[in-house]
Amino acid sequence: MSKRARTSKIEKWIKEGRGSGVGADYKPWINIQDVSSKGRSTRLKGIKTTRQHEFLSDLERNYFYLTEYSGFVVDIREQFPLLPLEETIVIADELGLKHPTDPETNELVVMTTDFLLTVDKGEGLIELARTIKMKDELLKKRVIEKFEIERVYWERRQIDWGIVTELEIPKEMARNISYFHDYYDIQQYDVFQSLGIQQIEDLAMALLQRILKGNQSIREIANVFDKDTHMPWGSGMTLFYHLLAQKIIQIDMLEPLNVEQPLVIQSIDESKLKKVRYG
């Protein structure tokens, strides 16, 4: 039975290294091109992993933004396979449930967990498995059956597994992170490509001083900054987003980020920008 359970596609993907590796070397079991074109698939380059991440829904993407911003999450592996396939087949049989199959071929498929996170809260690394689903989907019997197989799989590995719905994902926070996520590495942008790290830090400090002293909107401050420093138009905004992405400045992430208004800065991480002076 076990030999028949594995299709040539599954064997091929295993040989490709899908579902294996950590950090930059991890390969998701499912890529966007493997699924139907319908839906809201997204690819994003990770800050923590430096690799391309594959998301099959807006909810997965939003959860990813939260894990990227978290100071506790050190590695993010999405579309993680529950291998070997034979194990989930046995679990489904023990539970008296039908194992998931490909609706087109009716062949058994490898189940996946949306996220396997490596977390460090100061007491050593632990792994957390998280499945992302809209709350209304939890009303469907078949969805719950599949989750039960998944739950038992992780329970046997003594890994904390849980379901995350849109109720646990602050939409405003995810949206805010999406604005500045791509600006973590500022040297990939325009004029900053030719500048050294010290020059960029000096410019960031100068902009931050203006933000702390000014009462205009962020965009107004950034535009004047571009003019005064003879930087290309938009450089100030790029620097501002960089300050947020690097967590040099902290704002209320649960409130909409509006660059057309003055900004309330909650804190400044002086260890990341030691030259900042107040007043």
Buried (B, 14 or more C-beta within 10 A) or exposed (E): EEEEBBBEBBEEBBEEEBBBEEBEEBBBBBBBEBEEEEEEBBEBBBBBBEBEBBBBBBBBBBBBBBBBBEEEBBBBBBBBBBBBBBBBBBBBEEBEBEBBEEEEEEBBBBBBBBBBBBBEEEEEEEBBBBBBBEEEEEEEEEBBBBBBBBBBBBEEEEBEBEBBBBEEBBEEBBBBBBEBBBBBBBEEBEEBEEBEEEEBBEBBBBBBBBBBEBEBBBBBBBBBBBEEBEBEEBBBBBBBBBBBBBBBBEBBBEEEBEBEEEBEBEEBBEEBBEEBEEE
